[in-house]
């Protein structure tokens, strides 16, 4: 395995600080969800004694749906509208080929659930390698807007949920 200091990170197209901030905030947020009761069992795999503990984003979104207000903050309002009108794509496998899908979240979900699903899409695209091709970075401004918008949405979630905010603040990393 290569030494991390030897990896070429000089050619990043997006600010290293923004990427690090997003990764750390998202990770701490998932920790906070699980440690404040928004947790569910994941799928068990062979030879595992218990299912994995996964954050229950949908239960959390429903719990704050009446509290999450984008209108009090212009930047947050713009970020939410951008997410809902121009949702991040997701990678899908069609006939053995990895492709981008533009399907919007189910409109029967509440707006807060849809927003948090789209924030998770941004995370998945980064964590699972979807944003490491030239094709994915044709519009760098869009990628930065999605990252910054995700941070604004998560910040609002922390503002309205003292329980999750307390767990978030207690995270060591």
Helices and strands as residue ranges (DSSP letters): G 4-6, H 16-35, E 39-41, E 53-55, H 57-64, H 74-85, E 90-94, E 97-101, H 111-127, G 135-137, H 140-160, H 162-170
